[in-house]
């Protein structure tokens, strides 16, 4: 009788739900009520299985839509950012309640750099030109970093979750790729349409290209992982082909450069060139650039090849700083950032403020057809120069320290790993991380879920393998 009563109640609730839903559709012309089961299901996951919410987030990020992009008057990515906010709130509540967290992760070198970055953001928020903007910036950065680094590092204690997280993101990204390629084909794959055909999922081709570069490297990583079944390897090769085609069609030159840079680092690793020699070589190249910058700039100014739909011409246009509007606008933003830095070199103008304050620091001779007098065109187009203007010299140096420490930990862990699968994975994650921060010289997207989640989860993967798996013969859960 008790079982029959439960079944009766189930049917009654279902009937009431359908009746209320139909009433709202007919009388109020609204379908939102039918989203209630999904909302309740997600809430139950938050309570009983937060790891599945993290995995769900990995899938939703590439297919999330920015409401600002569809003129809704809000700058929030749905459904990814609300999911991330919920995870952050639960994490803070848990920390206040029991304060328990794996100290091996919380004291990891990458985590320590993250603490320093947030501490300096707080300092520069106090001195910010626009404190409210800076507070919002820190809040958004928290709901990216806490789930994607700290909670993912714990999630990755189980190697199966590493694979799930990566491939859920790739699966959703492949959906976006197919949509974008079909959409692009309607315009004859021309160069101009390549800049926006990925909307509404990505705001432009540079963010899309950066994500493609990261996950192309990770997909290729899986192609070389030992022990993968033949059927899965065929799927992996298919994904690699799709991502490669999508990357070429994206016309994102910065992403192409980032792949080349990652390949160069891979060659150095395979040749067993020590990290300090790689660092020294980079320092020498930077020094040579500044020593001969006038001669280099004179040579670059002789290149008049603009970006186009032709692949070879696009590659040639990378160094065009005389007529290419995209390259010239970057220089305009960088010069504005340097002028902002010169005025406030220690504390900067405040986190997240660049886009609101750079307009008066543009010079008329540096403006392009893309520039606006109001300076409402966006950010500084650099993960290094943006913090320089917003958080002073310390903010920019902390970004460099994050990159150096993460890459060093990744390569060191690669050398320590006893298990081949873990070894290949941590190398792939390190190369993907490098690809983003090479791209980061020319663009910055860590203030968006589209790239923040991939980048911070890569750092989490490196930390997790370093802490949990590097000294183990088998790649299994603790």
C-alpha angles and dihedrals in degrees: 000000000000091000091049090050091053090050090048091051090049092053091045093052091046091050092049091049092052092045094051091044093052091047091054092047094049100038104027101024091227129132098184092103090069089063089065096091090052092049092048090047092053091047090053089051090053090054101041108019116023091165089067090052088056090050090047089052091054089058096043098049098076093044096042117116124222108230090210088061091060095046096254091138094242132099101216132117114230131243097354102060097049088051090051092047090053091050091051092050092050092047092051091047091050092048091051090048103047107355091216119148132144104271092205088068098036090053097041114124092245090052091050091054089050091053090052091050093052092044091054091046088056091050093049091046089061090055094036123135087222110026095180091055090048093049090052089048092053091046092053091045089053094054089051099044101039097054097033098044113020100032095036090053088058092042088054091062082094108060090210089066091055090057093043094049094049096043096044088057091045092049092054091043090054089055089054090047093053091047091048095047092049090046091046092050090062087066095045093256090281121171098244096054090048087075096065112014091100091065135144090032097049123022094224144350096269095062089042091050093049091053091046091052092051095049095040087060091047092047090050088049090059090051088065099041109116120241098028113147117250093242091053092046089056089053090048091052089049090052091048090053093048094048091046092053091046091050093051092047091047090074087214104151094183090058091051090052091049091055090051091049091050089050090052090052090048090054090051090051094048090049087051094236107169121249093241091058091050090049091047092050091051091049091051092049091050090048092050091050092055092042093053100025094126093054091044093049091048089053093047092050090062090066109094098170109127125203115273142158091277113097096215092047090049091054091048090050092060091088097038107119096157105066110359105108095204093053093043092050090053089053089049091053092046093049089050089051091051091050090050089049093049090056095047107018099161108042101012124208096298135276113299095008102107095092091053099046109033098082098088090047094063116103119220093231091056097047119108137197086271095053123099127207090224090056092228096137097107137253138346095275093233135084087213105041095042093061088042090063096036102039105018128234093321092056092052093045091051090058089052090047090051091053094045095046094046094047091045091050090047095051093041091051090048089056093047099045114113095186115075095214092053089044094055093043096052091047091050091048091050093050091047090050090050091049091057096049091047086053085046091072087070104029140017125215106152088110089066130072091229093073105012093068095049094044098046092042089054088055088048091051091052091048093046095051090044092052105032109026115018095092096040127098091212128051097228138127117279 
